[in-house]
Amino acid sequence: MSAMSVQAKFEVEVLNRTLAVFDRALDNPFNDWTRAHMAQGFTWRAGSVSFLTLESEGALAVDLLIGTDRPVREDAVRAIQVPFSVGACELVEITSIDRGQVVGVPQGHYVARYETGQSVQDGMWCCLTLVPSEHVEPAVLKADPALSPPEHLIMEARPAGP
């Protein structure tokens, strides 16, 4: 396994328990949440995924990693993986509701893995890993007590309204 480098480290101010990751070329990039989406910890549609954060608001330290796979962090209390595609614009936004970070990501298909936890000194953190992959099985890899994922994950969401 080759080493993975941190592509970006930044902070996102979380609102409404949401960390959104989407292709910048997507119109209406945010997704609506249903109770079932909340139970599984994410809402997904092509080009856009939103993950449920541990707290409803506050600072979230984000490490974005792009490259080869690695094991889920032992200190993660929640870990979710889904397919994610980046289009020709090669820009991905990682944000909550207000504003976030735009990063360059090569066009292609990825497994997007969201791992999150909290520490007393640093607060909420997440590691978002994008690994090139053509075939991705969506999965809740680690669930904390706030999640109760269904047997078959919901892999469709509506764009959020204006």
Secondary structure, DSSP 8 states (H G I E B T S, - for coil): -----EEEEEEEEEBTTEEEEEETT-SS--B---HHHHHHTEEEETTEEEEE-SSSSEEEEEEEEESS-----TT-SEEEEEEEEE-TT-EEEEESSS--EEEE--SEEEEEEEEEEEETTTEEEEEEEEEE-S----EEEE--TT----SS------B---
